[in-house]
Amino acid sequence: LEKALESDVRNYGEDHPSTAVRHSNLALVYKDLGEYEGARSLLEKSLESDVRNYGEDHPSTAISRLNLASVYLKLGKRKHAKSLFQNAYDTFKSFLGEEHPETRNAKEWLDGMDEE
């Protein structure tokens, strides 16, 4: 994944959607390995790219927000995480409806934060 990211940056640049996907994929591996700061940095880049390429209220941007929020939660940044979860939920609900799996997932994250 690191080599794939290097290749995308070299061939497409930092702002290309493919590069954002590589940032996100590598970040999720870092998250699974407990390397939360590395994951945070990559997911922030992915989110910035998605906002530039798709806009604030696009489902791809919402997925990036959801991923970043889960890392913020691991880092103890609950306020930031909750804001991103809420934004992702609102976007999914608007674009995909309340019964879509992505919308339900975001809602479960939000509800879980309220229970803690």
CYANA upper distance limits for C-alpha pairs under 8 A (distance plus 0.5 A):
  1 LEU  CA      5 LEU  CA      6.56
  1 LEU  CA     22 ARG  CA      7.53
  1 LEU  CA     25 ASN  CA      7.94
  1 LEU  CA     26 LEU  CA      6.32
  2 GLU  CA      6 GLU  CA      6.75
  2 GLU  CA     26 LEU  CA      7.39
  3 LYS  CA      7 SER  CA      6.63
  4 ALA  CA      8 ASP  CA      6.69
  4 ALA  CA     22 ARG  CA      7.51
  5 LEU  CA      9 VAL  CA      6.63
  5 LEU  CA     19 THR  CA      6.92
  5 LEU  CA     22 ARG  CA      5.84
  5 LEU  CA     23 HIS  CA      7.16
  6 GLU  CA     10 ARG  CA      6.62
  7 SER  CA     11 ASN  CA      6.44
  8 ASP  CA     12 TYR  CA      5.85
  8 ASP  CA     13 GLY  CA      7.12
  8 ASP  CA     14 GLU  CA      8.42
  8 ASP  CA     18 SER  CA      7.40
  8 ASP  CA     19 THR  CA      5.86
  8 ASP  CA     22 ARG  CA      8.23
  9 VAL  CA     13 GLY  CA      4.86
  9 VAL  CA     14 GLU  CA      5.82
  9 VAL  CA     19 THR  CA      6.67
 12 TYR  CA     16 HIS  CA      6.35
 12 TYR  CA     18 SER  CA      8.30
 12 TYR  CA     19 THR  CA      7.69
 13 GLY  CA     19 THR  CA      7.67
 14 GLU  CA     19 THR  CA      6.64
 14 GLU  CA     20 ALA  CA      8.09
 14 GLU  CA     49 SER  CA      8.29
 15 ASP  CA     19 THR  CA      7.36
 15 ASP  CA     20 ALA  CA      7.70
 15 ASP  CA     49 SER  CA      5.87
 15 ASP  CA     52 ARG  CA      8.29
 15 ASP  CA     53 ASN  CA      8.23
 16 HIS  CA     20 ALA  CA      7.03
 16 HIS  CA     49 SER  CA      7.66
 16 HIS  CA     53 ASN  CA      8.26
 17 PRO  CA     21 VAL  CA      6.87
 17 PRO  CA     49 SER  CA      7.39
 17 PRO  CA     50 ASP  CA      7.46
 17 PRO  CA     53 ASN  CA      7.49
 18 SER  CA     22 ARG  CA      6.90
 19 THR  CA     23 HIS  CA      6.68
 19 THR  CA     46 SER  CA      8.35
 20 ALA  CA     24 SER  CA      6.69
 20 ALA  CA     45 LYS  CA      7.59
 20 ALA  CA     46 SER  CA      4.94
 20 ALA  CA     47 LEU  CA      8.14
 20 ALA  CA     49 SER  CA      6.61
 20 ALA  CA     50 ASP  CA      7.58
 21 VAL  CA     25 ASN  CA      6.57
 21 VAL  CA     46 SER  CA      7.45
 22 ARG  CA     26 LEU  CA      6.60
 23 HIS  CA     27 ALA  CA      6.51
 23 HIS  CA     42 LEU  CA      5.73
 23 HIS  CA     43 LEU  CA      6.96
 23 HIS  CA     45 LYS  CA      7.61
 23 HIS  CA     46 SER  CA      6.30
 24 SER  CA     28 LEU  CA      6.71
 24 SER  CA     42 LEU  CA      6.92
 24 SER  CA     43 LEU  CA      6.05
 24 SER  CA     46 SER  CA      6.49
 24 SER  CA     64 SER  CA      8.03
 25 ASN  CA     29 VAL  CA      7.11
 26 LEU  CA     30 TYR  CA      6.81
 26 LEU  CA     39 ALA  CA      8.03
 26 LEU  CA     42 LEU  CA      8.11
 27 ALA  CA     31 LYS  CA      6.59
 27 ALA  CA     38 GLY  CA      7.35
 27 ALA  CA     39 ALA  CA      4.60
 27 ALA  CA     40 ARG  CA      7.67
 27 ALA  CA     42 LEU  CA      6.07
 27 ALA  CA     43 LEU  CA      6.64
 28 LEU  CA     32 ASP  CA      6.69
 28 LEU  CA     39 ALA  CA      7.01
 28 LEU  CA     67 ASN  CA      8.39
 29 VAL  CA     33 LEU  CA      6.76
 29 VAL  CA     39 ALA  CA      8.36
 30 TYR  CA     34 GLY  CA      6.76
 30 TYR  CA     35 GLU  CA      5.46
 30 TYR  CA     36 TYR  CA      7.09
 30 TYR  CA     38 GLY  CA      6.98
 30 TYR  CA     39 ALA  CA      5.81
 31 LYS  CA     35 GLU  CA      5.95
 31 LYS  CA     36 TYR  CA      5.81
 31 LYS  CA     38 GLY  CA      8.45
 31 LYS  CA     39 ALA  CA      6.05
 31 LYS  CA     71 VAL  CA      7.50
 35 GLU  CA     39 ALA  CA      6.82
 36 TYR  CA     40 ARG  CA      6.44
 36 TYR  CA     71 VAL  CA      6.74
 36 TYR  CA     74 LYS  CA      7.63
 36 TYR  CA     75 LEU  CA      7.33
 37 GLU  CA     41 SER  CA      6.75
 37 GLU  CA     75 LEU  CA      8.40
 38 GLY  CA     42 LEU  CA      6.93
 39 ALA  CA     43 LEU  CA      6.53
 39 ALA  CA     71 VAL  CA      7.60
 40 ARG  CA     44 GLU  CA      6.54
 40 ARG  CA     68 LEU  CA      6.93
 40 ARG  CA     71 VAL  CA      6.71
 40 ARG  CA     72 TYR  CA      7.72
 41 SER  CA     45 LYS  CA      6.99
 42 LEU  CA     46 SER  CA      6.75
 43 LEU  CA     47 LEU  CA      6.56
 43 LEU  CA     64 SER  CA      7.33
 43 LEU  CA     67 ASN  CA      7.68
 43 LEU  CA     68 LEU  CA      6.10
 44 GLU  CA     48 GLU  CA      6.66
 44 GLU  CA     68 LEU  CA      7.37
 45 LYS  CA     49 SER  CA      6.70
 46 SER  CA     50 ASP  CA      6.67
 46 SER  CA     64 SER  CA      7.14
 47 LEU  CA     51 VAL  CA      6.66
 47 LEU  CA     61 THR  CA      6.75
 47 LEU  CA     64 SER  CA      5.76
 47 LEU  CA     65 ARG  CA      7.04
 47 LEU  CA     68 LEU  CA      8.49
 48 GLU  CA     52 ARG  CA      6.84
 49 SER  CA     53 ASN  CA      6.51
 50 ASP  CA     54 TYR  CA      5.96
 50 ASP  CA     55 GLY  CA      7.27
 50 ASP  CA     56 GLU  CA      8.49
 50 ASP  CA     60 SER  CA      7.27
 50 ASP  CA     61 THR  CA      5.69
 50 ASP  CA     64 SER  CA      8.07
 51 VAL  CA     55 GLY  CA      4.92
 51 VAL  CA     56 GLU  CA      5.68
 51 VAL  CA     61 THR  CA      6.61
 54 TYR  CA     58 HIS  CA      6.52
 54 TYR  CA     60 SER  CA      7.95
 54 TYR  CA     61 THR  CA      7.49
 55 GLY  CA     61 THR  CA      7.72
 56 GLU  CA     61 THR  CA      7.01
 57 ASP  CA     61 THR  CA      7.25
 57 ASP  CA     62 ALA  CA      7.60
 57 ASP  CA     91 THR  CA      6.25
 58 HIS  CA     62 ALA  CA      6.78
 58 HIS  CA     91 THR  CA      7.29
 58 HIS  CA     95 PHE  CA      8.35
 59 PRO  CA     63 ILE  CA      6.74
 59 PRO  CA     88 ALA  CA      8.42
 59 PRO  CA     91 THR  CA      6.99
 59 PRO  CA     92 PHE  CA      6.67
 59 PRO  CA     95 PHE  CA      7.62
 60 SER  CA     64 SER  CA      6.97
 61 THR  CA     65 ARG  CA      6.78
 61 THR  CA     88 ALA  CA      8.44
 62 ALA  CA     66 LEU  CA      6.63
 62 ALA  CA     87 ASN  CA      7.66
 62 ALA  CA     88 ALA  CA      4.89
 62 ALA  CA     89 TYR  CA      8.16
 62 ALA  CA     91 THR  CA      6.84
 62 ALA  CA     92 PHE  CA      7.52
 63 ILE  CA     67 ASN  CA      6.73
 63 ILE  CA     88 ALA  CA      7.35
 64 SER  CA     68 LEU  CA      6.61
 65 ARG  CA     69 ALA  CA      6.42
 65 ARG  CA     84 LEU  CA      5.95
 65 ARG  CA     85 PHE  CA      7.39
 65 ARG  CA     87 ASN  CA      8.12
 65 ARG  CA     88 ALA  CA      6.54
 66 LEU  CA     70 SER  CA      6.84
 66 LEU  CA     84 LEU  CA      6.93
 66 LEU  CA     85 PHE  CA      6.17
 66 LEU  CA     88 ALA  CA      6.50
 66 LEU  CA    106 ALA  CA      7.56
 67 ASN  CA     71 VAL  CA      7.16
 68 LEU  CA     72 TYR  CA      6.69
 68 LEU  CA     81 ALA  CA      8.05
 68 LEU  CA     84 LEU  CA      8.16
 69 ALA  CA     73 LEU  CA      6.62
 69 ALA  CA     80 HIS  CA      7.58
 69 ALA  CA     81 ALA  CA      4.67
 69 ALA  CA     82 LYS  CA      7.55
 69 ALA  CA     84 LEU  CA      6.06
 69 ALA  CA     85 PHE  CA      6.61
 70 SER  CA     74 LYS  CA      7.02
 70 SER  CA     81 ALA  CA      7.19
 71 VAL  CA     75 LEU  CA      6.81
 71 VAL  CA     81 ALA  CA      8.39
 72 TYR  CA     76 GLY  CA      6.76
 72 TYR  CA     77 LYS  CA      5.52
 72 TYR  CA     78 ARG  CA      7.21
 72 TYR  CA     80 HIS  CA      7.27
 72 TYR  CA     81 ALA  CA      5.84
 73 LEU  CA     77 LYS  CA      5.94
 73 LEU  CA     78 ARG  CA      5.85
 73 LEU  CA     81 ALA  CA      6.12
 77 LYS  CA     81 ALA  CA      6.65
 78 ARG  CA     82 LYS  CA      6.46
 79 LYS  CA     83 SER  CA      6.83
 80 HIS  CA     84 LEU  CA      6.86
 81 ALA  CA     85 PHE  CA      6.59
 82 LYS  CA     86 GLN  CA      6.52
 82 LYS  CA    110 LEU  CA      7.21
 82 LYS  CA    113 MET  CA      7.82
 83 SER  CA     87 ASN  CA      6.69
 84 LEU  CA     88 ALA  CA      6.57
 85 PHE  CA     89 TYR  CA      6.55
 85 PHE  CA    106 ALA  CA      6.62
 85 PHE  CA    107 LYS  CA      8.40
 85 PHE  CA    109 TRP  CA      7.37
 85 PHE  CA    110 LEU  CA      6.66
 86 GLN  CA     90 ASP  CA      6.63
 86 GLN  CA    106 ALA  CA      8.11
 86 GLN  CA    110 LEU  CA      7.28
 87 ASN  CA     91 THR  CA      6.73
 88 ALA  CA     92 PHE  CA      6.61
 88 ALA  CA    106 ALA  CA      7.08
 89 TYR  CA     93 LYS  CA      6.47
 89 TYR  CA    103 THR  CA      6.19
 89 TYR  CA    106 ALA  CA      5.57
 89 TYR  CA    107 LYS  CA      6.61
 90 ASP  CA     94 SER  CA      6.61
 91 THR  CA     95 PHE  CA      6.59
 92 PHE  CA     96 LEU  CA      5.75
 92 PHE  CA     97 GLY  CA      7.17
 92 PHE  CA     98 GLU  CA      8.26
 92 PHE  CA    100 HIS  CA      8.44
 92 PHE  CA    102 GLU  CA      7.07
 92 PHE  CA    103 THR  CA      5.54
 93 LYS  CA     97 GLY  CA      4.98
 93 LYS  CA     98 GLU  CA      5.61
 93 LYS  CA    100 HIS  CA      8.43
 93 LYS  CA    103 THR  CA      6.16
 96 LEU  CA    100 HIS  CA      6.44
 96 LEU  CA    103 THR  CA      7.67
 97 GLY  CA    103 THR  CA      7.53
 98 GLU  CA    103 THR  CA      6.35
 98 GLU  CA    104 ARG  CA      7.36
 99 GLU  CA    103 THR  CA      7.19
 99 GLU  CA    104 ARG  CA      6.96
100 HIS  CA    104 ARG  CA      6.75
101 PRO  CA    105 ASN  CA      6.50
102 GLU  CA    106 ALA  CA      6.76
103 THR  CA    107 LYS  CA      6.69
104 ARG  CA    108 GLU  CA      6.61
105 ASN  CA    109 TRP  CA      6.91
106 ALA  CA    110 LEU  CA      6.85
107 LYS  CA    111 ASP  CA      6.53
108 GLU  CA    112 GLY  CA      6.43
109 TRP  CA    113 MET  CA      6.86
110 LEU  CA    114 ASP  CA      7.02
111 ASP  CA    115 GLU  CA      6.91
112 GLY  CA    116 GLU  CA      7.10
